[in-house]
């Protein structure tokens, strides 16, 4: 069992390293020049193959495979960047006194709940505009409408 975990871990490390390397390379000038050169060579070989179906199939197949793999590389990079950004923001929220700690890990709540928060922050921004006092601080609770208490009759 331990040997199996070790192999899986090594395989994960290999693919992680490969994905990071390919992601870096795919965004480089060298990769762009290589892609442009490939297209130019493909166009240049057109007359040799009489611009036939096989000639077109080469570029179509190549670009389809590269595009298919790049979608996964881009999504992986985006997921990693998004996670890192969330962790950095969580750290900032956690370290600020007076910040609403309920915003930590907010990316895991429903879209309906996110919309409620968006409306509350919109209300808060309107409150700032009314006051015109940039030094005054408000919490998210200030954005909620105040309920009127019912007066009891004595």
N, C-alpha and C positions, 0 to 999 in steps of 0.2 A: 504493500500500500504506500509506504514512504517513497519507494522507488518511482511509483506511478506519479505521485505528487511532484517529485523532483523533475521528472520528464515534462509534466504539464507546465511547471514553473519555467523550465528552460525554454520550452516552446513559446510560452507567453512572452518571455523576455526577448526571444528572437523576433517574434512578430511585432512587438512594441518597438524594438530598435529599427526593424525594417520599415515600419510605418512612419516613424519619425524621420528617418533618412529620406524616404520617398517623398514625404510631405515637404521637407525642406528643398529637395532637389526640384520637385515639380513647380515650385514657385521661383525658381532661379532663372537668371538670364540664360544660362547654359541650356536649360530645358526648353526655353522659348526658341532659342536659335536652332536647337536640334529639331524641334517640331516644324519650324519654317523650312529648314533645310530638307526635311523629309518630304514635305509637300512639294517643294521645288523639284526635287529628284523624281518624285512621282509624276509630276507634270512633264518633266523632260523625257521620261521613258514612254510617254503616251504614243509618240509616233512609232516606236519600236514594236509596240503591241497593237498597233492600229486602233488605238483608243477603244479596245474591245471590252467585253463584259468582264473578263478575267482581270484586266487592268483596273477597272473601276471597283471590282470586288476587293482587291488588295487594300485600297485606301478606306473603303467602307468598313471592312472587317477590322482593320487596324484601329481606326478611330472609334468604332463601336466598343471594342475591347478596352481601349484606354479610357474612354468615357465611363464605362461601367465600373472599372476599378477606381477611377478618380472620385466617383460619387461616394464610395465608401471611405476613401482617404480623407476627403473634405469633411464628411460627416463626423468621422473620428476626431479630426483636429478641432472641429467646431464644438463637439461634446466636451473635449478636454479643456478648451479655452473657456467655455461656458462654466464648467465646474470650478475652474481656477478663479474666474471672476466672482462667482457666487461665494466662494470661500473667502476671498479678499473682502468682499462687501460684508459678509457675516462677521469677520474679524473687526472691521471698522464699527459696525453697529454695536457689537459686544463691548468694544473698548470705550465708547462714548457714553458718558453719564447723561441721562435724560433721553437717550434714544429709545425707541420702542423696540424691545427685544423680540416682540412677536413678529418682526420683519425677518428675523433669522429663519432660514429655511422656508421662506414664503413661496419659493418656486414649486413646492410640492402641494400647494392647496388648489382647490378647484378654480376654474375660470370665473364662476359666479362670485366666489369669495374675493378673487383678485379685482373684479369689477367693483365690489363694495369698497375695497381699499382705495381704488382709483378715484371713486366719487368722494371719499373722505378727504383725500389729498387735494382734490380739485376744490372742495369747500374750504380747506385750509389756505389754499393759495388765494382764494377770494377774500378770506379774512385778512390776509397780509395786505392785499391791495386796498381794502377799506381803511386799514389803520395807517398805512404809509409810514410805519415805524419799523425800519429794517433791523433795529437792535432788539426788538421784543421777540421772545421765543414762544412758540406754541407747540403743544403736543397734538397727536392725532385725536385725542379725546376732545380737544377744543373744536374740532370740525363737526362733531355730532350735534344735532339740534338739541337744545335744552328742553327738557320736559317740564311743563308747568305742574307744580304740585297742586293737588286739590286742597282747597282750604276746608278745614273741618268746621262745622257749625257747632257752636257751643250753646 
